[in-house]
């Protein structure tokens, strides 16, 4: 029995080690590193990457003239406010591990360089499969849709581009919309009605987003409307109408085991001795 238990633990450890290896290290700015940059440079660097919990950002820079200041809020990020930092790094070679989902904001405390464009926001979408995720009590695991695909969220060449993009898909409760855009050029507003959508009325938004990387969870059936507040952009076609369908009736009511849990169950069943009759 002891041998079986040790064998099971060994296999489990190897599985966990294999999962951990999927974490990535991203060198911020690639060959240019963390330095004075024009507006949008670090947005362009981050926009085509998918950051997950467990990944790390590597900042390389001249520690005599620069630093990495992590701030807590979008307001501090936008206005280069480093008065109440979440953390400050100044070695010139700093590795910051992304330990939780959501937004992570980085600026330099050199205000003139920050205002010029030396700041970075990353959005961590989900975990690496190192630890089995907790069961979702309310919503199922849905799909992630990157709005506009490679075009992302920007003024389209054809005014009906986002209408066609939406009509080709079936959205359900539990799905996510991922909006990627240049926060110096555009923003994201959610509005209430079809009338506001058609007239590009920005006076009474349900929510305003302007981080450049926004995740919108579809939590209930109905119609969701998204536009931009930038003059002329909505009228040119930068708006999205999404029909959210109820949960599929063929979704089983009882919680299914995740792939990780199924693997653990298989290992347990395979290595646990059974009594002979």
C-alpha positions as CSV (number, residue, x, y, z in Angstrom):
1,X,0.0,0.0,0.0
2,X,2.8,2.4,0.9
3,X,4.5,1.7,-2.4
4,X,1.3,2.4,-4.3
5,X,0.8,5.7,-2.4
6,X,4.4,6.8,-3.2
7,X,3.9,5.9,-6.8
8,X,0.7,7.9,-7.0
9,X,2.3,10.9,-5.3
10,X,5.2,10.8,-7.8
11,X,2.9,10.7,-10.8
12,X,0.9,13.6,-9.4
13,X,4.0,15.7,-8.8
14,X,5.2,15.0,-12.3
15,X,1.8,16.1,-13.7
16,X,1.9,19.3,-11.7
17,X,5.5,20.0,-12.8
18,X,4.5,19.6,-16.4
19,X,1.6,22.0,-16.0
20,X,3.9,24.6,-14.3
21,X,6.2,24.6,-17.3
22,X,3.5,26.3,-19.4
23,X,4.1,29.7,-17.7
24,X,5.9,32.2,-19.9
25,X,8.3,35.1,-19.4
26,X,7.7,38.2,-21.6
27,X,10.5,40.7,-22.0
28,X,8.7,44.1,-22.0
29,X,9.4,46.0,-25.2
30,X,11.4,43.1,-26.6
31,X,14.8,44.4,-27.8
32,X,14.0,48.0,-26.9
33,X,13.3,47.1,-23.3
34,X,11.6,49.5,-20.8
35,X,12.5,53.0,-21.9
36,X,11.2,56.3,-23.2
37,X,8.6,55.5,-25.9
38,X,6.0,57.3,-28.0
39,X,2.3,56.9,-27.2
40,X,0.9,53.5,-27.9
41,X,4.3,51.7,-28.2
42,X,3.7,49.4,-25.2
43,X,0.1,49.0,-26.1
44,X,1.2,47.7,-29.5
45,X,3.7,45.3,-27.8
46,X,1.0,43.9,-25.5
47,X,-2.0,43.8,-27.8
48,X,-1.2,40.5,-29.5
49,X,-0.2,38.6,-26.4
50,X,-2.4,36.6,-24.0
51,X,-1.2,36.9,-20.4
52,X,-2.1,34.2,-17.9
53,X,-1.7,33.9,-14.2
54,X,1.8,32.5,-13.5
55,X,3.3,34.4,-16.5
56,X,6.1,36.9,-15.8
57,X,7.0,40.3,-17.2
58,X,10.8,41.1,-17.4
59,X,11.7,44.8,-17.4
60,X,15.2,45.7,-18.5
61,X,16.3,49.4,-18.3
62,X,18.9,51.7,-16.9
63,X,18.4,51.7,-13.2
64,X,20.2,55.1,-12.8
65,X,17.5,57.0,-14.7
66,X,14.4,54.8,-14.7
67,X,12.3,52.5,-12.6
68,X,9.1,50.3,-12.8
69,X,6.3,51.6,-10.7
70,X,3.2,49.4,-10.4
71,X,0.0,51.3,-9.6
72,X,-3.4,50.0,-8.5
73,X,-5.9,52.0,-10.6
74,X,-6.7,53.0,-14.1
75,X,-6.8,56.6,-13.0
76,X,-3.2,56.5,-11.7
77,X,-2.1,54.8,-14.9
78,X,-3.8,57.3,-17.2
79,X,-2.5,60.4,-15.3
80,X,0.9,59.0,-14.5
81,X,0.3,59.3,-10.7
82,X,3.1,57.5,-8.8
83,X,2.3,59.0,-5.4
84,X,0.8,55.8,-3.9
85,X,2.4,52.9,-5.8
86,X,1.5,49.3,-5.3
87,X,5.2,48.3,-5.8
88,X,8.4,50.0,-7.0
89,X,11.2,48.2,-8.8
90,X,14.6,49.8,-9.5
91,X,17.3,47.2,-10.1
92,X,17.3,47.6,-13.9
93,X,16.4,43.9,-14.4
94,X,13.1,43.2,-12.7
95,X,10.9,40.2,-13.1
96,X,7.2,40.7,-12.1
97,X,5.0,37.6,-11.8
98,X,1.4,38.0,-12.7
99,X,-0.3,36.4,-9.7
100,X,-4.0,37.2,-10.3
101,X,-6.5,37.8,-13.1
102,X,-7.5,41.3,-14.2
103,X,-5.7,44.5,-15.0
104,X,-2.0,45.2,-14.1
105,X,-0.8,48.7,-14.5
106,X,2.9,49.8,-14.8
107,X,4.4,53.2,-15.3
108,X,7.7,55.0,-14.7
109,X,7.9,57.5,-11.8
110,X,9.7,59.8,-14.2
111,X,6.5,61.7,-15.0
112,X,7.7,63.3,-18.3
113,X,8.6,59.9,-19.7
114,X,5.3,58.4,-18.5
115,X,3.3,61.2,-20.2
116,X,5.3,60.6,-23.3
117,X,4.2,57.0,-23.4
118,X,6.3,54.9,-21.1
119,X,3.5,52.9,-19.4
120,X,2.0,49.5,-19.8
121,X,-1.3,47.9,-19.0
122,X,-1.7,44.1,-19.3
123,X,-4.9,42.1,-18.9
124,X,-4.6,38.6,-17.4
125,X,-7.4,36.5,-18.9
126,X,-7.2,33.2,-17.1
127,X,-5.1,30.8,-15.2
128,X,-2.6,28.2,-16.4
129,X,-3.9,24.8,-15.6
130,X,-1.5,24.2,-12.7
131,X,-4.3,24.0,-10.1
132,X,-7.8,22.7,-11.0
133,X,-10.1,25.8,-11.1
134,X,-13.0,26.0,-8.6
135,X,-16.4,25.1,-9.9
136,X,-18.4,28.0,-11.1
137,X,-21.6,28.2,-9.1
138,X,-23.5,30.5,-11.4
139,X,-22.2,30.5,-14.9
140,X,-20.6,27.7,-17.0
141,X,-17.3,27.9,-18.7
142,X,-18.0,30.0,-21.8
143,X,-16.1,31.0,-24.9
144,X,-13.8,34.0,-25.3
145,X,-14.5,36.1,-28.4
146,X,-11.9,38.7,-29.5
147,X,-14.1,41.4,-30.9
148,X,-13.2,42.1,-34.5
149,X,-10.7,39.3,-34.6
150,X,-7.5,40.7,-36.2
151,X,-9.2,44.1,-36.8
152,X,-9.8,44.4,-33.1
153,X,-11.9,47.4,-31.9
154,X,-11.1,50.2,-34.3
155,X,-12.8,52.2,-37.0
156,X,-13.5,49.6,-39.8
157,X,-13.0,50.0,-43.5
158,X,-16.7,48.9,-44.0
159,X,-19.4,50.4,-41.8
160,X,-21.2,47.1,-41.3
161,X,-18.0,45.1,-40.3
162,X,-19.0,44.6,-36.7
163,X,-22.6,43.8,-37.6
164,X,-21.4,41.0,-39.9
165,X,-18.8,39.8,-37.3
166,X,-21.6,39.5,-34.7
167,X,-24.1,37.8,-36.9
168,X,-21.7,35.0,-37.8
169,X,-21.5,33.9,-34.1
170,X,-23.8,32.6,-31.5
171,X,-23.2,34.1,-28.1
172,X,-24.5,32.5,-24.9
173,X,-24.6,33.3,-21.2
174,X,-21.2,32.7,-19.7
175,X,-19.2,33.8,-22.9
176,X,-16.7,36.7,-22.8
177,X,-16.1,39.6,-25.2
178,X,-12.5,40.7,-25.3
179,X,-12.0,44.3,-26.6
180,X,-8.5,45.3,-27.7
181,X,-7.8,48.9,-28.9
182,X,-5.5,51.8,-28.7
183,X,-6.7,53.7,-25.6
184,X,-5.2,56.9,-27.0
185,X,-7.5,56.7,-30.0
186,X,-10.7,54.9,-28.9
187,X,-12.7,53.8,-25.9
188,X,-15.6,51.5,-25.1
189,X,-19.1,52.5,-24.0
190,X,-22.0,50.1,-23.2
191,X,-25.4,51.7,-23.7
192,X,-29.0,50.7,-23.0
193,X,-31.1,50.8,-26.1
194,X,-31.4,50.2,-29.8
195,X,-32.3,53.9,-30.3
196,X,-29.0,55.0,-28.6
197,X,-27.1,52.5,-30.7
198,X,-28.5,53.7,-34.0
199,X,-28.0,57.4,-33.1
200,X,-24.6,56.9,-31.5
201,X,-25.9,58.6,-28.3
202,X,-23.2,58.7,-25.6
203,X,-25.0,60.8,-23.0
204,X,-26.2,58.0,-20.7
205,X,-23.8,55.0,-20.9
206,X,-24.3,51.9,-18.7
207,X,-20.5,51.6,-18.4
208,X,-17.4,53.3,-19.7
209,X,-14.1,51.4,-20.4
210,X,-10.9,52.9,-21.6
211,X,-8.0,50.6,-20.6
212,X,-7.3,49.4,-24.1
213,X,-7.9,45.8,-23.0
214,X,-11.4,45.1,-21.7
215,X,-13.2,41.9,-20.8
216,X,-17.0,41.9,-20.8
217,X,-18.8,38.9,-19.3
218,X,-22.2,38.0,-20.8
219,X,-24.1,37.2,-17.7
220,X,-27.8,37.1,-18.9
221,X,-29.8,36.6,-22.0
222,X,-30.7,39.7,-24.0
223,X,-29.2,42.3,-26.3
224,X,-26.0,44.2,-25.4
225,X,-24.9,47.4,-27.2
226,X,-21.4,48.8,-27.4
227,X,-20.1,52.0,-29.1
228,X,-17.3,54.5,-28.8
229,X,-17.5,58.1,-27.6
230,X,-14.9,59.4,-30.1
231,X,-16.5,61.8,-32.5
232,X,-17.2,60.3,-35.9
233,X,-16.0,56.8,-35.0
234,X,-19.3,55.3,-34.1
235,X,-21.0,56.9,-37.1
236,X,-18.2,55.3,-39.2
237,X,-19.2,51.8,-37.9
238,X,-17.3,51.4,-34.6
239,X,-20.3,49.9,-32.8
240,X,-21.4,46.4,-31.9
241,X,-24.8,44.8,-31.1
242,X,-24.6,41.3,-29.5
243,X,-27.6,38.9,-29.0
244,X,-26.9,36.8,-25.9
245,X,-28.8,33.5,-25.9
246,X,-29.8,31.5,-22.8
247,X,-27.8,28.5,-21.7
248,X,-28.1,25.5,-24.0
249,X,-30.7,23.0,-22.7
250,X,-28.4,20.1,-23.3
251,X,-25.9,21.3,-20.7
252,X,-25.9,18.7,-17.9
253,X,-27.3,19.9,-14.6
254,X,-24.7,18.3,-12.4
255,X,-21.1,19.6,-12.5
256,X,-18.8,17.7,-14.8
257,X,-15.2,16.8,-13.8
258,X,-12.5,19.0,-15.3
259,X,-9.8,17.3,-17.4
260,X,-7.4,17.7,-14.4
261,X,-9.9,16.1,-12.0
262,X,-10.5,13.2,-14.5
263,X,-6.8,12.6,-14.6
264,X,-6.5,12.5,-10.8
265,X,-9.5,10.1,-10.6
266,X,-7.8,7.9,-13.2
267,X,-4.5,7.9,-11.4
268,X,-6.3,7.1,-8.1
269,X,-8.3,4.2,-9.7
270,X,-5.3,2.8,-11.4
271,X,-2.9,2.8,-8.5
272,X,-5.3,2.0,-5.6
273,X,-5.3,-1.7,-4.9
274,X,-8.7,-3.4,-5.0
275,X,-9.7,-6.2,-2.6
276,X,-9.9,-9.7,-4.2
277,X,-13.1,-11.6,-3.8
